[in-house]
Amino acid sequence: MVVTEDTSGDAIPYYFERNPTPNYNLALDGGYPVARMLDFINSLDGKVALKHNQITDAARYAADNWGLDYLGGKLGVGFADEFMGPLTTSPTYVGMDDKAFKLAINLRVPKGKSPEVLKAEIAAKLDAWSRKTGITPTFNLSIAEPMYRNPEGEWVKALLAVASDNLGMEHKFGTSAGATSVHELPNGVQFGLAMPDVKYTGHNDNEFKTTEQFLLDLQIVTEMMGRIGQLPKL
């Protein structure tokens, strides 16, 4: 199914208006062998009202609170989960219109701290910074529950075995730093098709796959479907 993930995103809702939701789901849009965790992208927008020094104010906000530390240490909100890894931050948008100069920070948040607690911590830190500097941006903070998947059963074990056996990989699950198209589906995992330690050539303007890699992927996916299809139950 083409999910229009990077465009309108309306394919999955269209599908489920006409079909039941599967109990087990996988996306061929991650990395081998099997990624059982998918974290969620959250956002923090800061708007500085236009005036003569709005760009200077925005630059100071970014430098003081985020800097070059992508782990949230500059603001003092960093933490980590043993499996999912650390919270990460990334300034992903800078823009200006006739009303405001806008900066957006994307957060990838692991489990271990509730969205309410983290949101309160960030808001308190930014409020203290605003009082200290006299700079008063308008903040729009959105944090969702971390997306953690830990499906059990023979089906996910079969996925892991297929990838590990065909690629000579260590027999263990991996993590993913992006949600892909399974983030709202039950028991969603990623199964390939990116190779570990090999530069992925998809998801760009000139995406391609070599014939050799395509045939290997085809072999793995076909074997996966055969093994799962023969399971007595999931």
C-alpha positions as CSV (number, residue, x, y, z in Angstrom):
1,M,0.0,0.0,0.0
2,V,1.3,3.4,-0.9
3,V,0.8,5.4,2.3
4,T,1.6,9.0,1.1
5,E,3.7,9.4,4.2
6,D,5.8,12.2,2.9
7,T,2.9,14.1,1.1
8,S,-0.7,14.2,2.2
9,G,-0.7,11.3,4.6
10,D,-4.2,10.4,3.7
11,A,-3.7,6.9,2.3
12,I,-3.9,5.0,5.7
13,P,-7.1,6.8,6.8
14,Y,-8.6,6.1,3.4
15,Y,-7.7,2.4,3.7
16,F,-9.1,2.0,7.2
17,E,-12.4,3.6,6.3
18,R,-12.9,0.6,4.0
19,N,-11.0,-2.2,5.8
20,P,-10.4,-3.5,9.3
21,T,-7.2,-2.6,11.2
22,P,-4.7,-5.5,11.1
23,N,-3.5,-6.7,14.5
24,Y,0.1,-7.0,13.3
25,N,1.8,-4.5,11.1
26,L,5.2,-3.9,9.6
27,A,6.8,-1.2,7.4
28,L,9.5,-1.9,4.8
29,D,10.8,1.5,5.5
30,G,13.5,1.3,8.2
31,G,16.5,-0.8,8.9
32,Y,17.3,-4.5,9.2
33,P,16.8,-6.7,11.1
34,V,13.7,-5.6,13.1
35,A,13.1,-2.2,14.8
36,R,10.7,-2.6,17.7
37,M,10.8,0.9,19.0
38,L,9.8,4.0,17.1
39,D,10.0,7.4,18.8
40,F,7.9,10.4,18.2
41,I,8.7,13.8,16.8
42,N,7.6,16.7,19.0
43,S,7.9,20.3,18.4
44,L,8.7,23.6,20.1
45,D,8.0,26.8,18.2
46,G,9.3,30.2,19.3
47,K,8.1,33.4,17.7
48,V,9.7,36.8,18.3
49,A,7.6,39.8,17.3
50,L,9.2,41.8,14.6
51,K,11.2,44.8,15.7
52,H,14.7,46.1,14.9
53,N,16.5,43.4,16.8
54,Q,14.3,40.4,16.3
55,I,17.0,38.4,14.5
56,T,19.4,39.1,17.3
57,D,16.8,38.0,19.9
58,A,16.1,34.8,18.0
59,A,19.8,34.0,17.7
60,R,20.3,34.6,21.4
61,Y,17.3,32.4,22.2
62,A,18.7,29.5,20.1
63,A,22.3,29.9,21.4
64,D,21.3,30.3,25.1
65,N,18.8,27.4,25.2
66,W,19.9,24.9,22.6
67,G,23.3,25.8,21.3
68,L,25.2,23.1,19.6
69,D,24.2,20.5,22.2
70,Y,21.6,18.2,20.5
71,L,21.0,16.3,23.8
72,G,19.1,19.0,25.6
73,G,22.0,19.7,28.0
74,K,22.1,23.4,27.2
75,L,18.6,23.9,28.5
76,G,19.1,21.2,31.2
77,V,16.2,18.9,30.1
78,G,18.2,16.0,28.8
79,F,17.5,12.4,29.9
80,A,17.8,8.9,28.3
81,D,16.2,5.5,28.3
82,E,18.5,2.4,28.3
83,F,16.9,1.0,25.1
84,M,15.6,4.0,23.3
85,G,18.6,6.2,24.0
86,P,18.7,9.9,24.8
87,L,16.3,12.8,24.2
88,T,17.6,14.7,21.1
89,T,16.9,18.2,19.9
90,S,17.3,19.8,16.5
91,P,16.5,23.3,15.2
92,T,14.7,22.4,12.0
93,Y,13.0,25.6,10.8
94,V,13.8,29.3,10.6
95,G,11.4,31.6,8.9
96,M,10.1,35.2,8.9
97,D,6.9,36.9,7.7
98,D,5.6,40.4,8.2
99,K,4.6,39.7,11.8
100,A,7.2,37.5,13.4
101,F,10.6,35.7,13.2
102,K,10.0,32.0,13.9
103,L,12.3,29.2,15.1
104,A,11.2,25.6,15.5
105,I,13.0,22.9,17.5
106,N,12.1,19.2,17.0
107,L,12.5,16.9,20.0
108,R,12.7,13.1,19.8
109,V,11.7,11.9,23.3
110,P,12.4,8.5,24.8
111,K,10.2,6.9,27.5
112,G,11.0,7.5,31.1
113,K,9.4,10.9,31.6
114,S,5.8,11.9,31.0
115,P,5.0,14.5,28.4
116,E,3.4,16.7,31.1
117,V,6.5,16.6,33.3
118,L,8.9,17.3,30.4
119,K,6.7,20.1,29.0
120,A,6.5,21.7,32.5
121,E,10.3,21.5,32.8
122,I,11.0,23.1,29.4
123,A,8.4,25.8,30.0
124,A,9.9,26.7,33.4
125,K,13.4,26.9,31.9
126,L,12.3,29.1,29.1
127,D,10.3,31.3,31.4
128,A,13.3,31.8,33.6
129,W,15.4,32.6,30.6
130,S,12.9,35.2,29.3
131,R,12.8,36.9,32.7
132,K,16.5,37.1,32.9
133,T,17.1,38.4,29.3
134,G,14.0,40.5,28.9
135,I,13.3,38.7,25.6
136,T,9.7,37.5,25.5
137,P,9.0,35.1,22.6
138,T,5.7,33.4,22.2
139,F,6.2,29.7,22.7
140,N,4.0,26.9,21.3
141,L,5.1,23.6,22.9
142,S,3.7,20.2,21.9
143,I,4.9,16.9,23.4
144,A,3.2,13.5,22.7
145,E,3.7,10.2,24.5
146,P,6.9,8.5,23.4
147,M,6.2,5.8,20.8
148,Y,7.5,2.6,22.2
149,R,6.6,-0.8,20.6
150,N,7.5,-4.1,22.2
151,P,5.5,-6.7,20.3
152,E,5.7,-10.3,21.4
153,G,5.0,-13.6,19.7
154,E,6.3,-15.9,17.0
155,W,5.6,-13.5,14.2
156,V,8.2,-10.9,15.3
157,K,10.7,-13.7,16.1
158,A,10.2,-15.0,12.5
159,L,11.0,-11.5,11.2
160,L,14.2,-11.3,13.2
161,A,15.2,-14.8,12.1
162,V,14.8,-14.1,8.4
163,A,16.8,-10.9,8.5
164,S,19.5,-12.3,10.8
165,D,19.9,-15.5,8.8
166,N,20.1,-13.9,5.4
167,L,22.3,-11.0,6.4
168,G,24.6,-12.7,9.0
169,M,23.5,-10.1,11.5
170,E,23.4,-10.4,15.3
171,H,20.1,-11.9,16.4
172,K,18.8,-8.9,18.3
173,F,16.2,-6.2,17.9
174,G,17.1,-2.6,17.0
175,T,15.7,0.8,17.5
176,S,14.6,3.5,15.1
177,A,14.8,7.3,15.4
178,G,11.7,7.9,13.2
179,A,8.1,6.9,13.2
180,T,7.5,5.8,9.6
181,S,4.0,4.7,8.5
182,V,3.4,2.2,11.4
183,H,3.4,4.7,14.2
184,E,-0.4,4.6,14.7
185,L,-0.9,0.9,14.0
186,P,-1.0,-1.9,16.6
187,N,2.2,-4.0,17.0
188,G,3.9,-1.9,14.4
189,V,7.6,-2.7,13.6
190,Q,10.1,-1.8,10.9
191,F,11.5,-4.6,8.8
192,G,14.2,-3.4,6.4
193,L,14.9,-2.4,3.8
194,A,18.0,-0.3,4.8
195,M,21.2,-2.2,5.3
196,P,23.2,-1.6,8.5
197,D,26.5,0.2,8.0
198,V,25.6,1.1,4.4
199,K,24.6,4.6,3.3
200,Y,20.9,4.4,2.6
201,T,20.0,5.8,-0.9
202,G,16.3,6.2,-0.3
203,H,14.3,9.2,0.9
204,N,16.1,11.8,-1.2
205,D,15.6,13.5,-4.5
206,N,17.6,10.9,-6.4
207,E,16.7,7.8,-4.5
208,F,17.7,4.5,-6.0
209,K,18.5,0.9,-5.2
210,T,21.1,-1.3,-6.9
211,T,19.9,-4.4,-8.7
212,E,21.9,-6.6,-6.3
213,Q,20.3,-5.0,-3.2
214,F,16.9,-5.2,-4.8
215,L,17.2,-8.9,-5.4
216,L,18.4,-9.5,-1.9
217,D,15.5,-7.5,-0.5
218,L,13.1,-9.4,-2.6
219,Q,14.6,-12.7,-1.4
220,I,14.3,-11.6,2.3
221,V,10.7,-10.2,2.0
222,T,9.5,-13.3,0.1
223,E,11.0,-15.6,2.7
224,M,9.5,-13.5,5.5
225,M,6.0,-13.8,3.9
226,G,6.4,-17.5,3.5
227,R,7.5,-18.0,7.2
228,I,4.8,-15.8,8.6
229,G,2.2,-17.4,6.4
230,Q,3.0,-20.8,7.8
231,L,2.7,-19.9,11.5
232,P,-0.2,-21.6,13.1
233,K,-1.1,-18.4,14.9
234,L,0.4,-14.9,15.6
